[in-house]
Amino acid sequence: MQLPYSEELNIECLGRLFDKRSECYKFFWFKAIVGNVLDGRLELSYEELVDEMIADAWYMVTEYHLNLGPKDSLESLVHLIKEKYPQLKSSEKKSVLLGYLKDIRIM
């Protein structure tokens, strides 16, 4: 795949990002960044980025028990949150999950 040239971004490094796909967090990380940029956000905190990744992975991990990789911490975070807060359904809307994750981070 040929990515477009950019003077602002090292496209070669971006292209190599997905060379090793044994851990799925990369896809959730990239999706969270692209989604926020498309929404017009130019700044995103680490916590907001991780919350987005958790919310995007939530349904696949809790409903279908998707294994995100042998060392993937994102899957572990989803399991930990589901265990601590069993009232959260696997079909919970992303907006509800994001609000909940923000609330429990503040506590």
Gaussian input, Z-matrix of N, CA and C with variables (Angstrom, degrees):
# hf/3-21g

backbone

0 1
 N
 C     1     B1
 C     2     B2     1     A1
 N     3     B3     2     A2     1     D1
 C     4     B4     3     A3     2     D2
 C     5     B5     4     A4     3     D3
 N     6     B6     5     A5     4     D4
 C     7     B7     6     A6     5     D5
 C     8     B8     7     A7     6     D6
 N     9     B9     8     A8     7     D7
 C    10    B10     9     A9     8     D8
 C    11    B11    10    A10     9     D9
 N    12    B12    11    A11    10    D10
 C    13    B13    12    A12    11    D11
 C    14    B14    13    A13    12    D12
 N    15    B15    14    A14    13    D13
 C    16    B16    15    A15    14    D14
 C    17    B17    16    A16    15    D15
 N    18    B18    17    A17    16    D16
 C    19    B19    18    A18    17    D17
 C    20    B20    19    A19    18    D18
 N    21    B21    20    A20    19    D19
 C    22    B22    21    A21    20    D20
 C    23    B23    22    A22    21    D21
 N    24    B24    23    A23    22    D22
 C    25    B25    24    A24    23    D23
 C    26    B26    25    A25    24    D24
 N    27    B27    26    A26    25    D25
 C    28    B28    27    A27    26    D26
 C    29    B29    28    A28    27    D27
 N    30    B30    29    A29    28    D28
 C    31    B31    30    A30    29    D29
 C    32    B32    31    A31    30    D30
 N    33    B33    32    A32    31    D31
 C    34    B34    33    A33    32    D32
 C    35    B35    34    A34    33    D33
 N    36    B36    35    A35    34    D34
 C    37    B37    36    A36    35    D35
 C    38    B38    37    A37    36    D36
 N    39    B39    38    A38    37    D37
 C    40    B40    39    A39    38    D38
 C    41    B41    40    A40    39    D39
 N    42    B42    41    A41    40    D40
 C    43    B43    42    A42    41    D41
 C    44    B44    43    A43    42    D42
 N    45    B45    44    A44    43    D43
 C    46    B46    45    A45    44    D44
 C    47    B47    46    A46    45    D45
 N    48    B48    47    A47    46    D46
 C    49    B49    48    A48    47    D47
 C    50    B50    49    A49    48    D48
 N    51    B51    50    A50    49    D49
 C    52    B52    51    A51    50    D50
 C    53    B53    52    A52    51    D51
 N    54    B54    53    A53    52    D52
 C    55    B55    54    A54    53    D53
 C    56    B56    55    A55    54    D54
 N    57    B57    56    A56    55    D55
 C    58    B58    57    A57    56    D56
 C    59    B59    58    A58    57    D57
 N    60    B60    59    A59    58    D58
 C    61    B61    60    A60    59    D59
 C    62    B62    61    A61    60    D60
 N    63    B63    62    A62    61    D61
 C    64    B64    63    A63    62    D62
 C    65    B65    64    A64    63    D63
 N    66    B66    65    A65    64    D64
 C    67    B67    66    A66    65    D65
 C    68    B68    67    A67    66    D66
 N    69    B69    68    A68    67    D67
 C    70    B70    69    A69    68    D68
 C    71    B71    70    A70    69    D69
 N    72    B72    71    A71    70    D70
 C    73    B73    72    A72    71    D71
 C    74    B74    73    A73    72    D72
 N    75    B75    74    A74    73    D73
 C    76    B76    75    A75    74    D74
 C    77    B77    76    A76    75    D75
 N    78    B78    77    A77    76    D76
 C    79    B79    78    A78    77    D77
 C    80    B80    79    A79    78    D78
 N    81    B81    80    A80    79    D79
 C    82    B82    81    A81    80    D80
 C    83    B83    82    A82    81    D81
 N    84    B84    83    A83    82    D82
 C    85    B85    84    A84    83    D83
 C    86    B86    85    A85    84    D84
 N    87    B87    86    A86    85    D85
 C    88    B88    87    A87    86    D86
 C    89    B89    88    A88    87    D87
 N    90    B90    89    A89    88    D88
 C    91    B91    90    A90    89    D89
 C    92    B92    91    A91    90    D90
 N    93    B93    92    A92    91    D91
 C    94    B94    93    A93    92    D92
 C    95    B95    94    A94    93    D93
 N    96    B96    95    A95    94    D94
 C    97    B97    96    A96    95    D95
 C    98    B98    97    A97    96    D96
 N    99    B99    98    A98    97    D97
 C   100   B100    99    A99    98    D98
 C   101   B101   100   A100    99    D99
 N   102   B102   101   A101   100   D100
 C   103   B103   102   A102   101   D101
 C   104   B104   103   A103   102   D102
 N   105   B105   104   A104   103   D103
 C   106   B106   105   A105   104   D104
 C   107   B107   106   A106   105   D105
 N   108   B108   107   A107   106   D106
 C   109   B109   108   A108   107   D107
 C   110   B110   109   A109   108   D108
 N   111   B111   110   A110   109   D109
 C   112   B112   111   A111   110   D110
 C   113   B113   112   A112   111   D111
 N   114   B114   113   A113   112   D112
 C   115   B115   114   A114   113   D113
 C   116   B116   115   A115   114   D114
 N   117   B117   116   A116   115   D115
 C   118   B118   117   A117   116   D116
 C   119   B119   118   A118   117   D117
 N   120   B120   119   A119   118   D118
 C   121   B121   120   A120   119   D119
 C   122   B122   121   A121   120   D120
 N   123   B123   122   A122   121   D121
 C   124   B124   123   A123   122   D122
 C   125   B125   124   A124   123   D123
 N   126   B126   125   A125   124   D124
 C   127   B127   126   A126   125   D125
 C   128   B128   127   A127   126   D126
 N   129   B129   128   A128   127   D127
 C   130   B130   129   A129   128   D128
 C   131   B131   130   A130   129   D129
 N   132   B132   131   A131   130   D130
 C   133   B133   132   A132   131   D131
 C   134   B134   133   A133   132   D132
 N   135   B135   134   A134   133   D133
 C   136   B136   135   A135   134   D134
 C   137   B137   136   A136   135   D135
 N   138   B138   137   A137   136   D136
 C   139   B139   138   A138   137   D137
 C   140   B140   139   A139   138   D138
 N   141   B141   140   A140   139   D139
 C   142   B142   141   A141   140   D140
 C   143   B143   142   A142   141   D141
 N   144   B144   143   A143   142   D142
 C   145   B145   144   A144   143   D143
 C   146   B146   145   A145   144   D144
 N   147   B147   146   A146   145   D145
 C   148   B148   147   A147   146   D146
 C   149   B149   148   A148   147   D147
 N   150   B150   149   A149   148   D148
 C   151   B151   150   A150   149   D149
 C   152   B152   151   A151   150   D150
 N   153   B153   152   A152   151   D151
 C   154   B154   153   A153   152   D152
 C   155   B155   154   A154   153   D153
 N   156   B156   155   A155   154   D154
 C   157   B157   156   A156   155   D155
 C   158   B158   157   A157   156   D156
 N   159   B159   158   A158   157   D157
 C   160   B160   159   A159   158   D158
 C   161   B161   160   A160   159   D159
 N   162   B162   161   A161   160   D160
 C   163   B163   162   A162   161   D161
 C   164   B164   163   A163   162   D162
 N   165   B165   164   A164   163   D163
 C   166   B166   165   A165   164   D164
 C   167   B167   166   A166   165   D165
 N   168   B168   167   A167   166   D166
 C   169   B169   168   A168   167   D167
 C   170   B170   169   A169   168   D168
 N   171   B171   170   A170   169   D169
 C   172   B172   171   A171   170   D170
 C   173   B173   172   A172   171   D171
 N   174   B174   173   A173   172   D172
 C   175   B175   174   A174   173   D173
 C   176   B176   175   A175   174   D174
 N   177   B177   176   A176   175   D175
 C   178   B178   177   A177   176   D176
 C   179   B179   178   A178   177   D177
 N   180   B180   179   A179   178   D178
 C   181   B181   180   A180   179   D179
 C   182   B182   181   A181   180   D180
 N   183   B183   182   A182   181   D181
 C   184   B184   183   A183   182   D182
 C   185   B185   184   A184   183   D183
 N   186   B186   185   A185   184   D184
 C   187   B187   186   A186   185   D185
 C   188   B188   187   A187   186   D186
 N   189   B189   188   A188   187   D187
 C   190   B190   189   A189   188   D188
 C   191   B191   190   A190   189   D189
 N   192   B192   191   A191   190   D190
 C   193   B193   192   A192   191   D191
 C   194   B194   193   A193   192   D192
 N   195   B195   194   A194   193   D193
 C   196   B196   195   A195   194   D194
 C   197   B197   196   A196   195   D195
 N   198   B198   197   A197   196   D196
 C   199   B199   198   A198   197   D197
 C   200   B200   199   A199   198   D198
 N   201   B201   200   A200   199   D199
 C   202   B202   201   A201   200   D200
 C   203   B203   202   A202   201   D201
 N   204   B204   203   A203   202   D202
 C   205   B205   204   A204   203   D203
 C   206   B206   205   A205   204   D204
 N   207   B207   206   A206   205   D205
 C   208   B208   207   A207   206   D206
 C   209   B209   208   A208   207   D207
 N   210   B210   209   A209   208   D208
 C   211   B211   210   A210   209   D209
 C   212   B212   211   A211   210   D210
 N   213   B213   212   A212   211   D211
 C   214   B214   213   A213   212   D212
 C   215   B215   214   A214   213   D213
 N   216   B216   215   A215   214   D214
 C   217   B217   216   A216   215   D215
 C   218   B218   217   A217   216   D216
 N   219   B219   218   A218   217   D217
 C   220   B220   219   A219   218   D218
 C   221   B221   220   A220   219   D219
 N   222   B222   221   A221   220   D220
 C   223   B223   222   A222   221   D221
 C   224   B224   223   A223   222   D222
 N   225   B225   224   A224   223   D223
 C   226   B226   225   A225   224   D224
 C   227   B227   226   A226   225   D225
 N   228   B228   227   A227   226   D226
 C   229   B229   228   A228   227   D227
 C   230   B230   229   A229   228   D228
 N   231   B231   230   A230   229   D229
 C   232   B232   231   A231   230   D230
 C   233   B233   232   A232   231   D231
 N   234   B234   233   A233   232   D232
 C   235   B235   234   A234   233   D233
 C   236   B236   235   A235   234   D234
 N   237   B237   236   A236   235   D235
 C   238   B238   237   A237   236   D236
 C   239   B239   238   A238   237   D237
 N   240   B240   239   A239   238   D238
 C   241   B241   240   A240   239   D239
 C   242   B242   241   A241   240   D240
 N   243   B243   242   A242   241   D241
 C   244   B244   243   A243   242   D242
 C   245   B245   244   A244   243   D243
 N   246   B246   245   A245   244   D244
 C   247   B247   246   A246   245   D245
 C   248   B248   247   A247   246   D246
 N   249   B249   248   A248   247   D247
 C   250   B250   249   A249   248   D248
 C   251   B251   250   A250   249   D249
 N   252   B252   251   A251   250   D250
 C   253   B253   252   A252   251   D251
 C   254   B254   253   A253   252   D252
 N   255   B255   254   A254   253   D253
 C   256   B256   255   A255   254   D254
 C   257   B257   256   A256   255   D255
 N   258   B258   257   A257   256   D256
 C   259   B259   258   A258   257   D257
 C   260   B260   259   A259   258   D258
 N   261   B261   260   A260   259   D259
 C   262   B262   261   A261   260   D260
 C   263   B263   262   A262   261   D261
 N   264   B264   263   A263   262   D262
 C   265   B265   264   A264   263   D263
 C   266   B266   265   A265   264   D264
 N   267   B267   266   A266   265   D265
 C   268   B268   267   A267   266   D266
 C   269   B269   268   A268   267   D267
 N   270   B270   269   A269   268   D268
 C   271   B271   270   A270   269   D269
 C   272   B272   271   A271   270   D270
 N   273   B273   272   A272   271   D271
 C   274   B274   273   A273   272   D272
 C   275   B275   274   A274   273   D273
 N   276   B276   275   A275   274   D274
 C   277   B277   276   A276   275   D275
 C   278   B278   277   A277   276   D276
 N   279   B279   278   A278   277   D277
 C   280   B280   279   A279   278   D278
 C   281   B281   280   A280   279   D279
 N   282   B282   281   A281   280   D280
 C   283   B283   282   A282   281   D281
 C   284   B284   283   A283   282   D282
 N   285   B285   284   A284   283   D283
 C   286   B286   285   A285   284   D284
 C   287   B287   286   A286   285   D285
 N   288   B288   287   A287   286   D286
 C   289   B289   288   A288   287   D287
 C   290   B290   289   A289   288   D288
 N   291   B291   290   A290   289   D289
 C   292   B292   291   A291   290   D290
 C   293   B293   292   A292   291   D291
 N   294   B294   293   A293   292   D292
 C   295   B295   294   A294   293   D293
 C   296   B296   295   A295   294   D294
 N   297   B297   296   A296   295   D295
 C   298   B298   297   A297   296   D296
 C   299   B299   298   A298   297   D297
 N   300   B300   299   A299   298   D298
 C   301   B301   300   A300   299   D299
 C   302   B302   301   A301   300   D300
 N   303   B303   302   A302   301   D301
 C   304   B304   303   A303   302   D302
 C   305   B305   304   A304   303   D303
 N   306   B306   305   A305   304   D304
 C   307   B307   306   A306   305   D305
 C   308   B308   307   A307   306   D306
 N   309   B309   308   A308   307   D307
 C   310   B310   309   A309   308   D308
 C   311   B311   310   A310   309   D309
 N   312   B312   311   A311   310   D310
 C   313   B313   312   A312   311   D311
 C   314   B314   313   A313   312   D312
 N   315   B315   314   A314   313   D313
 C   316   B316   315   A315   314   D314
 C   317   B317   316   A316   315   D315
 N   318   B318   317   A317   316   D316
 C   319   B319   318   A318   317   D317
 C   320   B320   319   A319   318   D318

   B1=1.4520
   B2=1.5250
   B3=1.2927
   B4=1.4577
   B5=1.5306
   B6=1.3473
   B7=1.4512
   B8=1.5237
   B9=1.3371
   B10=1.4685
   B11=1.5313
   B12=1.3181
   B13=1.4548
   B14=1.5271
   B15=1.3298
   B16=1.4533
   B17=1.5208
   B18=1.3234
   B19=1.4602
   B20=1.5295
   B21=1.3184
   B22=1.4558
   B23=1.5292
   B24=1.3066
   B25=1.4599
   B26=1.5210
   B27=1.3171
   B28=1.4594
   B29=1.5276
   B30=1.3174
   B31=1.4635
   B32=1.5274
   B33=1.3179
   B34=1.4655
   B35=1.5333
   B36=1.3275
   B37=1.4773
   B38=1.5197
   B39=1.3273
   B40=1.4688
   B41=1.5203
   B42=1.3149
   B43=1.4588
   B44=1.5219
   B45=1.3403
   B46=1.4683
   B47=1.5224
   B48=1.3213
   B49=1.4619
   B50=1.5227
   B51=1.3112
   B52=1.4625
   B53=1.5266
   B54=1.3325
   B55=1.4659
   B56=1.5273
   B57=1.3023
   B58=1.4707
   B59=1.5236
   B60=1.3190
   B61=1.4638
   B62=1.5182
   B63=1.3318
   B64=1.4631
   B65=1.5279
   B66=1.3208
   B67=1.4608
   B68=1.5326
   B69=1.3202
   B70=1.4628
   B71=1.5203
   B72=1.3357
   B73=1.4585
   B74=1.5306
   B75=1.3351
   B76=1.4590
   B77=1.5302
   B78=1.3072
   B79=1.4554
   B80=1.5268
   B81=1.3327
   B82=1.4657
   B83=1.5266
   B84=1.3354
   B85=1.4564
   B86=1.5248
   B87=1.3311
   B88=1.4623
   B89=1.5247
   B90=1.3212
   B91=1.4630
   B92=1.5290
   B93=1.3307
   B94=1.4617
   B95=1.5213
   B96=1.3202
   B97=1.4597
   B98=1.5258
   B99=1.3245
   B100=1.4614
   B101=1.5268
   B102=1.3184
   B103=1.4629
   B104=1.5176
   B105=1.3224
   B106=1.4591
   B107=1.5217
   B108=1.3110
   B109=1.4721
   B110=1.5282
   B111=1.3205
   B112=1.4672
   B113=1.5268
   B114=1.3366
   B115=1.4670
   B116=1.5270
   B117=1.3352
   B118=1.4565
   B119=1.5175
   B120=1.3081
   B121=1.4708
   B122=1.5178
   B123=1.3164
   B124=1.4580
   B125=1.5221
   B126=1.3219
   B127=1.4557
   B128=1.5190
   B129=1.3283
   B130=1.4612
   B131=1.5180
   B132=1.3106
   B133=1.4638
   B134=1.5278
   B135=1.3053
   B136=1.4653
   B137=1.5213
   B138=1.3382
   B139=1.4614
   B140=1.5260
   B141=1.3273
   B142=1.4654
   B143=1.5269
   B144=1.3159
   B145=1.4620
   B146=1.5249
   B147=1.3302
   B148=1.4683
   B149=1.5245
   B150=1.3325
   B151=1.4735
   B152=1.5221
   B153=1.3248
   B154=1.4695
   B155=1.5240
   B156=1.3244
   B157=1.4648
   B158=1.5282
   B159=1.3321
   B160=1.4667
   B161=1.5248
   B162=1.3285
   B163=1.4674
   B164=1.5299
   B165=1.3285
   B166=1.4682
   B167=1.5324
   B168=1.3198
   B169=1.4725
   B170=1.5294
   B171=1.3171
   B172=1.4639
   B173=1.5325
   B174=1.3198
   B175=1.4632
   B176=1.5272
   B177=1.3273
   B178=1.4695
   B179=1.5286
   B180=1.3214
   B181=1.4656
   B182=1.5263
   B183=1.3395
   B184=1.4747
   B185=1.5238
   B186=1.3220
   B187=1.4643
   B188=1.5268
   B189=1.3188
   B190=1.4620
   B191=1.5211
   B192=1.3388
   B193=1.4712
   B194=1.5305
   B195=1.3363
   B196=1.4558
   B197=1.5272
   B198=1.3189
   B199=1.4508
   B200=1.5226
   B201=1.3488
   B202=1.4581
   B203=1.5200
   B204=1.3099
   B205=1.4652
   B206=1.5122
   B207=1.3238
   B208=1.4608
   B209=1.5251
   B210=1.3187
   B211=1.4673
   B212=1.5210
   B213=1.3105
   B214=1.4599
   B215=1.5289
   B216=1.3182
   B217=1.4668
   B218=1.5195
   B219=1.3278
   B220=1.4564
   B221=1.5216
   B222=1.3048
   B223=1.4704
   B224=1.5284
   B225=1.3235
   B226=1.4661
   B227=1.5244
   B228=1.3395
   B229=1.4663
   B230=1.5229
   B231=1.3166
   B232=1.4673
   B233=1.5285
   B234=1.3300
   B235=1.4715
   B236=1.5288
   B237=1.3196
   B238=1.4605
   B239=1.5227
   B240=1.3231
   B241=1.4720
   B242=1.5244
   B243=1.3237
   B244=1.4738
   B245=1.5246
   B246=1.3206
   B247=1.4694
   B248=1.5301
   B249=1.3323
   B250=1.4659
   B251=1.5232
   B252=1.3308
   B253=1.4602
   B254=1.5322
   B255=1.3289
   B256=1.4687
   B257=1.5349
   B258=1.3270
   B259=1.4665
   B260=1.5321
   B261=1.3254
   B262=1.4660
   B263=1.5220
   B264=1.3238
   B265=1.4632
   B266=1.5196
   B267=1.3091
   B268=1.4682
   B269=1.5274
   B270=1.3299
   B271=1.4636
   B272=1.5322
   B273=1.3215
   B274=1.4715
   B275=1.5314
   B276=1.3345
   B277=1.4624
   B278=1.5323
   B279=1.3175
   B280=1.4616
   B281=1.5290
   B282=1.3143
   B283=1.4611
   B284=1.5248
   B285=1.3292
   B286=1.4671
   B287=1.5294
   B288=1.3299
   B289=1.4645
   B290=1.5155
   B291=1.3289
   B292=1.4630
   B293=1.5209
   B294=1.3226
   B295=1.4653
   B296=1.5190
   B297=1.2994
   B298=1.4628
   B299=1.5288
   B300=1.3149
   B301=1.4630
   B302=1.5242
   B303=1.3143
   B304=1.4797
   B305=1.5172
   B306=1.3314
   B307=1.4728
   B308=1.5188
   B309=1.3157
   B310=1.4732
   B311=1.5283
   B312=1.3234
   B313=1.4588
   B314=1.5170
   B315=1.3229
   B316=1.4607
   B317=1.5283
   B318=1.3361
   B319=1.4667
   B320=1.4999
   A1=108.77
   A2=116.60
   A3=122.19
   A4=108.61
   A5=116.38
   A6=120.92
   A7=109.55
   A8=117.97
   A9=120.31
   A10=111.69
   A11=116.66
   A12=122.67
   A13=110.08
   A14=115.99
   A15=121.51
   A16=109.41
   A17=116.58
   A18=120.79
   A19=110.33
   A20=118.16
   A21=122.54
   A22=113.27
   A23=117.25
   A24=121.16
   A25=109.92
   A26=115.78
   A27=120.46
   A28=107.72
   A29=115.34
   A30=121.75
   A31=111.48
   A32=117.59
   A33=120.67
   A34=110.62
   A35=116.33
   A36=119.70
   A37=110.97
   A38=116.29
   A39=120.03
   A40=110.38
   A41=116.45
   A42=120.78
   A43=113.21
   A44=116.98
   A45=121.25
   A46=112.92
   A47=117.38
   A48=121.73
   A49=112.79
   A50=116.48
   A51=120.59
   A52=113.24
   A53=117.19
   A54=120.08
   A55=111.31
   A56=117.20
   A57=121.73
   A58=107.38
   A59=115.94
   A60=120.75
   A61=112.87
   A62=117.65
   A63=119.32
   A64=111.81
   A65=117.17
   A66=121.30
   A67=108.13
   A68=117.10
   A69=121.41
   A70=114.58
   A71=117.85
   A72=119.27
   A73=111.46
   A74=118.12
   A75=121.60
   A76=111.24
   A77=115.83
   A78=120.08
   A79=110.62
   A80=117.15
   A81=121.12
   A82=110.55
   A83=117.30
   A84=122.54
   A85=109.80
   A86=116.36
   A87=121.28
   A88=110.84
   A89=117.23
   A90=121.25
   A91=111.03
   A92=116.71
   A93=120.67
   A94=111.32
   A95=116.71
   A96=119.89
   A97=110.95
   A98=116.93
   A99=120.44
   A100=110.74
   A101=117.79
   A102=120.91
   A103=112.58
   A104=116.80
   A105=120.21
   A106=112.04
   A107=117.40
   A108=120.58
   A109=109.57
   A110=117.06
   A111=120.25
   A112=111.97
   A113=116.31
   A114=120.86
   A115=112.10
   A116=116.72
   A117=120.88
   A118=115.02
   A119=117.57
   A120=120.87
   A121=109.65
   A122=116.16
   A123=121.56
   A124=111.72
   A125=117.11
   A126=121.67
   A127=108.99
   A128=114.94
   A129=121.36
   A130=106.99
   A131=116.94
   A132=119.40
   A133=109.69
   A134=115.45
   A135=121.10
   A136=109.96
   A137=116.80
   A138=121.16
   A139=111.62
   A140=116.67
   A141=120.15
   A142=110.87
   A143=116.19
   A144=120.93
   A145=110.71
   A146=116.98
   A147=121.18
   A148=110.47
   A149=117.22
   A150=120.13
   A151=111.16
   A152=117.01
   A153=121.31
   A154=110.59
   A155=115.79
   A156=120.31
   A157=110.84
   A158=116.71
   A159=121.21
   A160=110.02
   A161=116.66
   A162=120.70
   A163=111.53
   A164=116.84
   A165=119.83
   A166=111.96
   A167=116.94
   A168=120.68
   A169=112.05
   A170=117.50
   A171=123.35
   A172=113.55
   A173=116.99
   A174=120.66
   A175=111.81
   A176=116.20
   A177=120.00
   A178=112.09
   A179=116.03
   A180=120.11
   A181=111.25
   A182=117.75
   A183=119.73
   A184=113.48
   A185=117.76
   A186=120.32
   A187=111.94
   A188=116.32
   A189=120.32
   A190=113.72
   A191=116.26
   A192=122.17
   A193=111.37
   A194=114.73
   A195=121.02
   A196=109.84
   A197=116.46
   A198=122.54
   A199=107.16
   A200=116.93
   A201=121.01
   A202=113.71
   A203=117.81
   A204=120.84
   A205=110.31
   A206=117.28
   A207=120.59
   A208=114.59
   A209=118.09
   A210=120.45
   A211=111.70
   A212=117.83
   A213=121.40
   A214=111.70
   A215=116.60
   A216=122.01
   A217=112.29
   A218=117.70
   A219=120.71
   A220=110.95
   A221=116.38
   A222=120.46
   A223=110.18
   A224=117.19
   A225=121.70
   A226=111.46
   A227=116.91
   A228=120.57
   A229=111.09
   A230=116.46
   A231=120.13
   A232=110.08
   A233=117.35
   A234=120.73
   A235=111.36
   A236=117.23
   A237=121.64
   A238=111.40
   A239=116.51
   A240=120.63
   A241=110.38
   A242=117.51
   A243=121.20
   A244=110.62
   A245=116.42
   A246=121.18
   A247=111.32
   A248=117.01
   A249=121.22
   A250=112.72
   A251=117.30
   A252=122.22
   A253=109.55
   A254=116.91
   A255=120.56
   A256=113.78
   A257=117.53
   A258=119.89
   A259=111.85
   A260=116.95
   A261=119.71
   A262=109.49
   A263=115.93
   A264=120.69
   A265=110.43
   A266=115.81
   A267=119.22
   A268=110.81
   A269=117.20
   A270=121.68
   A271=112.64
   A272=117.09
   A273=121.43
   A274=110.00
   A275=116.57
   A276=120.56
   A277=109.52
   A278=115.36
   A279=120.67
   A280=111.18
   A281=117.78
   A282=120.67
   A283=111.35
   A284=116.71
   A285=121.04
   A286=109.80
   A287=116.24
   A288=120.23
   A289=111.72
   A290=117.17
   A291=120.26
   A292=111.62
   A293=117.02
   A294=120.62
   A295=111.58
   A296=116.35
   A297=121.55
   A298=110.80
   A299=116.86
   A300=120.64
   A301=110.93
   A302=116.48
   A303=120.38
   A304=109.90
   A305=116.84
   A306=121.22
   A307=112.00
   A308=117.67
   A309=118.70
   A310=110.81
   A311=117.96
   A312=120.48
   A313=110.58
   A314=117.47
   A315=122.54
   A316=110.78
   A317=116.85
   A318=120.49
   A319=113.08
   D1=131.19
   D2=-179.94
   D3=-97.61
   D4=114.66
   D5=177.76
   D6=-86.85
   D7=149.09
   D8=-178.28
   D9=-67.86
   D10=152.50
   D11=179.30
   D12=-73.29
   D13=144.14
   D14=174.98
   D15=-145.14
   D16=136.34
   D17=175.43
   D18=-80.71
   D19=-17.97
   D20=-175.30
   D21=-94.76
   D22=-14.73
   D23=-174.89
   D24=-135.47
   D25=135.19
   D26=176.94
   D27=-77.43
   D28=93.09
   D29=-174.93
   D30=-62.52
   D31=-33.90
   D32=179.91
   D33=-60.51
   D34=-43.92
   D35=178.18
   D36=-66.60
   D37=-41.06
   D38=178.24
   D39=-61.45
   D40=-40.88
   D41=179.50
   D42=-64.17
   D43=-31.39
   D44=179.61
   D45=-82.62
   D46=-8.14
   D47=-177.02
   D48=-53.77
   D49=-38.27
   D50=-175.19
   D51=-104.02
   D52=18.37
   D53=177.63
   D54=-57.53
   D55=-47.39
   D56=179.07
   D57=-104.63
   D58=113.11
   D59=-174.26
   D60=-110.68
   D61=28.44
   D62=-178.63
   D63=-77.14
   D64=-16.95
   D65=177.66
   D66=-118.03
   D67=126.97
   D68=-173.90
   D69=-80.51
   D70=-13.76
   D71=-177.06
   D72=-54.84
   D73=-29.99
   D74=-178.73
   D75=-59.44
   D76=-40.41
   D77=-179.43
   D78=-68.11
   D79=-42.09
   D80=178.98
   D81=-68.19
   D82=-37.11
   D83=177.33
   D84=-62.13
   D85=-49.48
   D86=-178.72
   D87=-64.79
   D88=-42.50
   D89=179.77
   D90=-61.91
   D91=-41.15
   D92=179.77
   D93=-64.17
   D94=-41.85
   D95=179.41
   D96=-67.44
   D97=-49.40
   D98=-178.73
   D99=-61.79
   D100=-42.87
   D101=179.32
   D102=-59.61
   D103=-42.31
   D104=179.05
   D105=-70.20
   D106=-37.94
   D107=177.02
   D108=-64.09
   D109=-43.23
   D110=178.14
   D111=-63.42
   D112=-28.09
   D113=176.32
   D114=-80.10
   D115=-0.76
   D116=176.94
   D117=93.36
   D118=5.98
   D119=179.99
   D120=-82.57
   D121=133.22
   D122=178.81
   D123=-106.88
   D124=-14.38
   D125=177.49
   D126=-130.66
   D127=143.19
   D128=-177.97
   D129=-148.30
   D130=126.34
   D131=179.40
   D132=-75.90
   D133=161.19
   D134=177.59
   D135=-57.92
   D136=-44.00
   D137=-178.95
   D138=-62.81
   D139=-41.63
   D140=178.44
   D141=-64.83
   D142=-38.88
   D143=178.71
   D144=-63.36
   D145=-46.47
   D146=179.64
   D147=-65.02
   D148=-40.81
   D149=177.37
   D150=-59.56
   D151=-42.85
   D152=177.65
   D153=-60.58
   D154=-44.02
   D155=-179.66
   D156=-62.79
   D157=-43.94
   D158=178.88
   D159=-62.25
   D160=-46.56
   D161=-178.52
   D162=-63.22
   D163=-37.61
   D164=179.10
   D165=-70.72
   D166=-33.56
   D167=-178.46
   D168=-85.85
   D169=-15.94
   D170=-170.62
   D171=-50.11
   D172=-57.57
   D173=-173.89
   D174=-63.30
   D175=-43.64
   D176=-178.16
   D177=-63.72
   D178=-37.37
   D179=-177.94
   D180=-80.52
   D181=-43.51
   D182=-175.35
   D183=-80.61
   D184=-32.01
   D185=-178.04
   D186=-91.48
   D187=-46.16
   D188=-174.57
   D189=-104.00
   D190=0.02
   D191=178.39
   D192=54.51
   D193=39.35
   D194=179.09
   D195=-62.73
   D196=130.61
   D197=175.90
   D198=-90.09
   D199=116.73
   D200=-175.48
   D201=-84.26
   D202=-5.86
   D203=178.78
   D204=144.27
   D205=159.04
   D206=-174.42
   D207=-63.84
   D208=-27.43
   D209=-178.16
   D210=-123.87
   D211=20.91
   D212=-171.81
   D213=-77.40
   D214=116.45
   D215=-179.77
   D216=-74.93
   D217=-24.37
   D218=179.55
   D219=-61.01
   D220=-45.36
   D221=177.51
   D222=-60.60
   D223=-42.21
   D224=178.92
   D225=-61.96
   D226=-39.78
   D227=177.92
   D228=-63.33
   D229=-43.21
   D230=178.63
   D231=-60.80
   D232=-45.67
   D233=179.50
   D234=-63.00
   D235=-41.01
   D236=179.76
   D237=-62.78
   D238=-45.74
   D239=179.60
   D240=-65.68
   D241=-42.07
   D242=179.09
   D243=-62.71
   D244=-38.03
   D245=179.52
   D246=-68.88
   D247=-42.23
   D248=-178.62
   D249=-75.72
   D250=-27.79
   D251=-176.43
   D252=-129.63
   D253=69.97
   D254=-175.25
   D255=-64.57
   D256=-13.82
   D257=178.55
   D258=-70.43
   D259=-16.73
   D260=176.46
   D261=-75.52
   D262=123.46
   D263=-178.90
   D264=-82.50
   D265=155.75
   D266=177.13
   D267=-65.48
   D268=-25.74
   D269=-178.71
   D270=-93.55
   D271=13.94
   D272=-178.73
   D273=-57.79
   D274=140.04
   D275=178.37
   D276=-66.78
   D277=148.77
   D278=-178.38
   D279=-58.92
   D280=-40.82
   D281=-179.00
   D282=-63.16
   D283=-37.61
   D284=177.61
   D285=-66.80
   D286=-45.11
   D287=178.25
   D288=-60.06
   D289=-45.28
   D290=-179.91
   D291=-61.66
   D292=-41.15
   D293=176.87
   D294=-64.05
   D295=-41.76
   D296=179.74
   D297=-66.22
   D298=-44.00
   D299=179.23
   D300=-62.83
   D301=-38.62
   D302=177.56
   D303=-64.99
   D304=-42.67
   D305=-179.99
   D306=-63.66
   D307=-44.53
   D308=-176.80
   D309=-74.11
   D310=-23.48
   D311=176.11
   D312=-70.98
   D313=-31.81
   D314=-179.23
   D315=-73.61
   D316=-31.63
   D317=-176.97
   D318=-61.87

